Amino acid sequence: MMRVLIVDDEALARTRMRALLAEIAQPATEVVAEAADGRAAIELCDQLQVQVVLLDISMPVMDGLEAARHLAGADNPPAIIFCTAYDEHALAAFEARAIDYLVKPVRGERLRSALERAEKLSVDDRRAPGSGLGNRSRSHLCARVRGNLRLVAINEISYLLAEDKYVVVHSDQGEVLIEESLKTLEQEFPEQFVRIHRNCLIAVDRLQGLDRDAEGNLQARVQGASRPLEISRRCLPAIRALVKHL
């Protein structure tokens, strides 16, 4: 019995998918939950050991392509079958290792074929190294905290601090560790974050001003940070320019 999660922001579409699954009946499936956005889908997959996700693309909070990217990096990723009204996202979907891309209205035989393929996939087949997002940046970062996935919205982050092999995400929800490099994050989010030191990026929209420490060195005052943050000489000109526009 395959454990299936249906993800669509339209309740009627979820109801229709349930009915279609019941109609085709093979391979045997169990709908363990429904979700209306990508973020909820990730949390439910982590909690319920979902094996197959029937995933829409255009949704609020987090779209299906980004959700697929996060799910593909899980320890035991589910098989992703996109079910969408549009065909223009097919390339990005397969870059995210989707096993099939079904255009609504979904036909029973196409869904049956996709589920049969999902039943045969190994974990490695379902795990994706790529982004599947093209040039678009994510709306969330994903961390693992005590074995559970934790999603942090980009707009809730104050600053990112590199420590050893990890990056500490300081956000409105507290601190979490992620296994990504500061350089990669800087490249992905050039509009949202600016480097103030070799080991620190701050959120541009949270920069409040500059302070001087006891030695006369300038530091960044950042909303959400418990203390001013050190600015390197190399980064200082860019930060001064930003402050002028506050």
C-alpha positions as a Markdown table, in Angstrom:
| # | Residue | x | y | z |
|---|---|---|---|---|
| 1 | Met | 0.0 | 0.0 | 0.0 |
| 2 | Met | 1.5 | 3.3 | -1.1 |
| 3 | Arg | 1.0 | 6.3 | 1.2 |
| 4 | Val | -0.1 | 9.3 | -0.9 |
| 5 | Leu | -0.3 | 13.0 | -0.2 |
| 6 | Ile | -2.5 | 15.2 | -2.4 |
| 7 | Val | -1.3 | 18.8 | -2.6 |
| 8 | Asp | -3.5 | 21.4 | -4.4 |
| 9 | Asp | -4.7 | 24.8 | -3.2 |
| 10 | Glu | -8.2 | 24.1 | -4.6 |
| 11 | Ala | -10.3 | 21.8 | -2.4 |
| 12 | Leu | -12.4 | 20.7 | -5.4 |
| 13 | Ala | -9.2 | 19.5 | -7.2 |
| 14 | Arg | -8.2 | 17.5 | -4.2 |
| 15 | Thr | -11.6 | 15.9 | -4.0 |
| 16 | Arg | -11.4 | 15.0 | -7.7 |
| 17 | Met | -8.0 | 13.5 | -7.2 |
| 18 | Arg | -9.2 | 11.3 | -4.3 |
| 19 | Ala | -12.1 | 10.1 | -6.5 |
| 20 | Leu | -9.7 | 9.3 | -9.4 |
| 21 | Leu | -7.4 | 7.3 | -7.1 |
| 22 | Ala | -10.3 | 5.3 | -5.8 |
| 23 | Glu | -11.5 | 4.7 | -9.4 |
| 24 | Ile | -8.2 | 3.3 | -10.8 |
| 25 | Ala | -7.5 | 1.3 | -7.6 |
| 26 | Gln | -4.2 | -0.1 | -8.9 |
| 27 | Pro | -1.6 | 0.0 | -7.6 |
| 28 | Ala | -3.1 | 0.0 | -4.1 |
| 29 | Thr | -2.9 | 3.5 | -2.6 |
| 30 | Glu | -3.8 | 5.2 | 0.7 |
| 31 | Val | -4.4 | 8.9 | 0.8 |
| 32 | Val | -2.9 | 9.8 | 4.2 |
| 33 | Ala | -3.4 | 13.6 | 4.0 |
| 34 | Glu | -4.1 | 16.6 | 1.9 |
| 35 | Ala | -2.3 | 20.0 | 1.8 |
| 36 | Ala | -3.1 | 23.4 | 0.2 |
| 37 | Asp | 0.4 | 24.7 | -0.3 |
| 38 | Gly | 4.0 | 23.5 | -0.6 |
| 39 | Arg | 5.1 | 24.3 | 2.9 |
| 40 | Ala | 2.3 | 22.3 | 4.5 |
| 41 | Ala | 3.2 | 19.4 | 2.1 |
| 42 | Ile | 6.8 | 19.3 | 3.3 |
| 43 | Glu | 5.8 | 19.2 | 6.9 |
| 44 | Leu | 3.2 | 16.5 | 6.3 |
| 45 | Cys | 5.7 | 14.4 | 4.3 |
| 46 | Asp | 8.2 | 14.6 | 7.2 |
| 47 | Gln | 5.5 | 13.5 | 9.8 |
| 48 | Leu | 3.6 | 10.8 | 7.9 |
| 49 | Gln | 6.3 | 8.9 | 5.9 |
| 50 | Val | 4.6 | 9.8 | 2.6 |
| 51 | Gln | 5.8 | 7.7 | -0.4 |
| 52 | Val | 4.1 | 9.6 | -3.3 |
| 53 | Val | 3.1 | 13.3 | -3.6 |
| 54 | Leu | 0.6 | 14.4 | -6.2 |
| 55 | Leu | 1.7 | 18.0 | -6.4 |
| 56 | Asp | 0.2 | 21.1 | -8.0 |
| 57 | Ile | 2.6 | 23.9 | -9.0 |
| 58 | Ser | 0.9 | 27.2 | -8.7 |
| 59 | Met | 0.0 | 27.6 | -5.0 |
| 60 | Pro | 0.3 | 30.2 | -2.2 |
| 61 | Val | 3.0 | 30.3 | 0.5 |
| 62 | Met | 5.3 | 28.0 | -1.4 |
| 63 | Asp | 4.8 | 26.7 | -4.9 |
| 64 | Gly | 5.2 | 23.1 | -6.0 |
| 65 | Leu | 8.6 | 23.4 | -7.7 |
| 66 | Glu | 10.2 | 24.8 | -4.6 |
| 67 | Ala | 8.5 | 22.2 | -2.4 |
| 68 | Ala | 9.8 | 19.4 | -4.7 |
| 69 | Arg | 13.3 | 20.8 | -4.3 |
| 70 | His | 13.1 | 20.6 | -0.5 |
| 71 | Leu | 11.5 | 17.2 | -0.6 |
| 72 | Ala | 14.2 | 15.8 | -2.9 |
| 73 | Gly | 16.8 | 16.6 | -0.3 |
| 74 | Ala | 15.1 | 14.6 | 2.5 |
| 75 | Asp | 16.6 | 11.4 | 3.9 |
| 76 | Asn | 13.8 | 9.3 | 2.4 |
| 77 | Pro | 12.3 | 11.5 | -0.3 |
| 78 | Pro | 8.8 | 10.7 | -1.7 |
| 79 | Ala | 8.2 | 10.2 | -5.4 |
| 80 | Ile | 6.9 | 13.4 | -7.0 |
| 81 | Ile | 4.1 | 13.4 | -9.6 |
| 82 | Phe | 3.2 | 16.9 | -10.7 |
| 83 | Cys | -0.5 | 17.5 | -11.5 |
| 84 | Thr | -1.1 | 20.9 | -12.9 |
| 85 | Ala | -3.2 | 22.9 | -15.3 |
| 86 | Tyr | -0.1 | 24.3 | -17.2 |
| 87 | Asp | 2.5 | 22.6 | -19.3 |
| 88 | Glu | 5.2 | 25.3 | -19.3 |
| 89 | His | 6.9 | 24.0 | -16.1 |
| 90 | Ala | 7.6 | 20.5 | -17.3 |
| 91 | Leu | 11.4 | 21.0 | -17.8 |
| 92 | Ala | 11.8 | 22.5 | -14.3 |
| 93 | Ala | 9.7 | 19.7 | -12.9 |
| 94 | Phe | 11.9 | 17.0 | -14.3 |
| 95 | Glu | 15.0 | 18.8 | -13.2 |
| 96 | Ala | 13.6 | 18.4 | -9.7 |
| 97 | Arg | 13.4 | 14.6 | -10.4 |
| 98 | Ala | 9.6 | 14.4 | -10.8 |
| 99 | Ile | 8.7 | 11.0 | -12.1 |
| 100 | Asp | 5.8 | 12.3 | -14.1 |
| 101 | Tyr | 4.1 | 15.5 | -15.1 |
| 102 | Leu | 0.3 | 15.2 | -15.6 |
| 103 | Val | -1.7 | 18.1 | -17.1 |
| 104 | Lys | -5.2 | 18.6 | -15.8 |
| 105 | Pro | -7.7 | 17.2 | -16.3 |
| 106 | Val | -5.7 | 14.1 | -15.2 |
| 107 | Arg | -6.7 | 10.9 | -17.0 |
| 108 | Gly | -6.9 | 7.7 | -15.0 |
| 109 | Glu | -4.6 | 5.7 | -17.2 |
| 110 | Arg | -1.8 | 8.4 | -17.0 |
| 111 | Leu | -2.1 | 8.5 | -13.2 |
| 112 | Arg | -2.1 | 4.7 | -13.0 |
| 113 | Ser | 1.1 | 4.6 | -15.1 |
| 114 | Ala | 2.8 | 7.2 | -12.9 |
| 115 | Leu | 1.9 | 5.4 | -9.7 |
| 116 | Glu | 3.3 | 2.1 | -11.1 |
| 117 | Arg | 6.5 | 3.9 | -11.9 |
| 118 | Ala | 6.6 | 5.4 | -8.4 |
| 119 | Glu | 6.2 | 1.9 | -6.8 |
| 120 | Lys | 9.4 | 0.7 | -8.5 |
| 121 | Leu | 11.7 | 3.7 | -7.7 |
| 122 | Ser | 14.5 | 3.4 | -5.2 |
| 123 | Val | 15.3 | 6.2 | -2.7 |
| 124 | Asp | 18.4 | 7.3 | -4.8 |
| 125 | Asp | 16.1 | 7.6 | -7.9 |
| 126 | Arg | 13.9 | 10.0 | -6.0 |
| 127 | Arg | 16.7 | 12.2 | -4.6 |
| 128 | Ala | 17.6 | 15.2 | -6.7 |
| 129 | Pro | 21.0 | 17.1 | -6.8 |
| 130 | Gly | 19.6 | 20.0 | -8.8 |
| 131 | Ser | 17.4 | 22.9 | -7.9 |
| 132 | Gly | 14.5 | 22.4 | -10.3 |
| 133 | Leu | 13.9 | 26.2 | -10.0 |
| 134 | Gly | 15.8 | 27.6 | -12.9 |
| 135 | Asn | 17.0 | 31.1 | -12.0 |
| 136 | Arg | 14.4 | 31.6 | -9.3 |
| 137 | Ser | 15.5 | 31.9 | -5.7 |
| 138 | Arg | 13.7 | 30.0 | -2.9 |
| 139 | Ser | 11.2 | 31.6 | -0.5 |
| 140 | His | 12.4 | 29.4 | 2.4 |
| 141 | Leu | 15.5 | 27.7 | 3.7 |
| 142 | Cys | 15.3 | 24.2 | 5.0 |
| 143 | Ala | 17.0 | 22.9 | 8.1 |
| 144 | Arg | 16.9 | 19.6 | 10.0 |
| 145 | Val | 16.3 | 20.0 | 13.8 |
| 146 | Arg | 16.4 | 16.9 | 15.9 |
| 147 | Gly | 15.4 | 14.8 | 13.0 |
| 148 | Asn | 12.6 | 17.0 | 11.8 |
| 149 | Leu | 12.5 | 19.5 | 8.9 |
| 150 | Arg | 12.3 | 23.2 | 9.8 |
| 151 | Leu | 11.4 | 25.7 | 7.1 |
| 152 | Val | 12.5 | 29.3 | 7.6 |
| 153 | Ala | 11.0 | 32.0 | 5.4 |
| 154 | Ile | 13.6 | 34.2 | 3.7 |
| 155 | Asn | 11.7 | 37.4 | 4.8 |
| 156 | Glu | 12.0 | 36.3 | 8.5 |
| 157 | Ile | 15.8 | 36.1 | 8.5 |
| 158 | Ser | 17.9 | 38.8 | 10.1 |
| 159 | Tyr | 21.4 | 37.5 | 9.3 |
| 160 | Leu | 23.4 | 34.4 | 8.3 |
| 161 | Leu | 26.6 | 33.5 | 10.1 |
| 162 | Ala | 29.1 | 31.0 | 8.9 |
| 163 | Glu | 30.4 | 28.6 | 11.6 |
| 164 | Asp | 32.7 | 25.7 | 10.7 |
| 165 | Lys | 31.0 | 23.7 | 8.1 |
| 166 | Tyr | 27.5 | 25.1 | 8.7 |
| 167 | Val | 25.6 | 28.4 | 8.4 |
| 168 | Val | 23.6 | 29.6 | 11.4 |
| 169 | Val | 20.3 | 31.2 | 10.3 |
| 170 | His | 19.2 | 33.9 | 12.7 |
| 171 | Ser | 15.5 | 34.6 | 12.2 |
| 172 | Asp | 12.4 | 35.7 | 14.0 |
| 173 | Gln | 11.8 | 32.1 | 14.9 |
| 174 | Gly | 15.3 | 31.6 | 16.6 |
| 175 | Glu | 18.4 | 29.9 | 15.3 |
| 176 | Val | 18.9 | 26.8 | 13.1 |
| 177 | Leu | 21.9 | 25.3 | 11.3 |
| 178 | Ile | 21.9 | 24.6 | 7.6 |
| 179 | Glu | 24.4 | 22.7 | 5.5 |
| 180 | Glu | 24.8 | 25.4 | 2.8 |
| 181 | Ser | 27.7 | 27.7 | 2.1 |
| 182 | Leu | 27.5 | 31.5 | 2.6 |
| 183 | Lys | 28.8 | 32.0 | -0.9 |
| 184 | Thr | 26.0 | 29.9 | -2.4 |
| 185 | Leu | 23.4 | 31.8 | -0.4 |
| 186 | Glu | 24.9 | 35.2 | -1.4 |
| 187 | Gln | 24.7 | 34.2 | -5.1 |
| 188 | Glu | 21.1 | 32.9 | -4.8 |
| 189 | Phe | 19.8 | 36.0 | -2.9 |
| 190 | Pro | 21.7 | 39.0 | -4.1 |
| 191 | Glu | 18.7 | 41.3 | -3.6 |
| 192 | Gln | 17.8 | 40.1 | -0.1 |
| 193 | Phe | 21.2 | 39.8 | 1.6 |
| 194 | Val | 24.5 | 41.7 | 1.6 |
| 195 | Arg | 27.9 | 40.6 | 2.9 |
| 196 | Ile | 29.3 | 42.6 | 5.8 |
| 197 | His | 32.2 | 40.2 | 6.7 |
| 198 | Arg | 33.7 | 37.0 | 5.2 |
| 199 | Asn | 31.5 | 35.0 | 7.7 |
| 200 | Cys | 28.3 | 37.1 | 7.7 |
| 201 | Leu | 25.4 | 38.2 | 5.4 |
| 202 | Ile | 22.7 | 40.5 | 6.7 |
| 203 | Ala | 19.2 | 41.1 | 5.4 |
| 204 | Val | 19.2 | 44.3 | 3.4 |
| 205 | Asp | 15.8 | 45.4 | 4.6 |
| 206 | Arg | 16.8 | 44.9 | 8.3 |
| 207 | Leu | 19.8 | 47.1 | 8.2 |
| 208 | Gln | 19.0 | 50.0 | 10.6 |
| 209 | Gly | 22.3 | 51.9 | 10.7 |
| 210 | Leu | 25.9 | 51.9 | 11.8 |
| 211 | Asp | 27.5 | 52.1 | 15.3 |
| 212 | Arg | 31.1 | 52.4 | 16.5 |
| 213 | Asp | 32.6 | 50.1 | 19.0 |
| 214 | Ala | 35.0 | 51.1 | 21.8 |
| 215 | Glu | 37.9 | 51.0 | 19.3 |
| 216 | Gly | 36.1 | 53.1 | 16.8 |
| 217 | Asn | 35.3 | 50.3 | 14.3 |
| 218 | Leu | 32.0 | 50.5 | 12.5 |
| 219 | Gln | 29.4 | 47.8 | 13.1 |
| 220 | Ala | 26.0 | 47.1 | 11.5 |
| 221 | Arg | 22.8 | 47.6 | 13.6 |
| 222 | Val | 20.4 | 44.9 | 12.3 |
| 223 | Gln | 16.8 | 44.4 | 13.3 |
| 224 | Gly | 16.5 | 41.1 | 15.1 |
| 225 | Ala | 20.2 | 40.9 | 16.0 |
| 226 | Ser | 20.9 | 41.0 | 19.7 |
| 227 | Arg | 24.1 | 43.0 | 19.2 |
| 228 | Pro | 25.8 | 45.1 | 16.5 |
| 229 | Leu | 27.6 | 43.0 | 13.9 |
| 230 | Glu | 31.2 | 43.5 | 12.8 |
| 231 | Ile | 31.9 | 45.0 | 9.3 |
| 232 | Ser | 35.1 | 44.2 | 7.5 |
| 233 | Arg | 37.0 | 47.0 | 5.8 |
| 234 | Arg | 36.5 | 45.3 | 2.5 |
| 235 | Cys | 32.7 | 45.4 | 2.8 |
| 236 | Leu | 32.4 | 48.8 | 4.4 |
| 237 | Pro | 31.9 | 50.9 | 1.2 |
| 238 | Ala | 28.9 | 48.8 | 0.1 |
| 239 | Ile | 27.3 | 49.0 | 3.6 |
| 240 | Arg | 27.9 | 52.8 | 3.8 |
| 241 | Ala | 26.1 | 53.2 | 0.4 |
| 242 | Leu | 23.2 | 51.2 | 1.7 |
| 243 | Val | 22.9 | 53.2 | 4.8 |
| 244 | Lys | 22.6 | 56.4 | 2.8 |
| 245 | His | 19.4 | 55.1 | 1.3 |
| 246 | Leu | 17.8 | 54.2 | 4.6 |
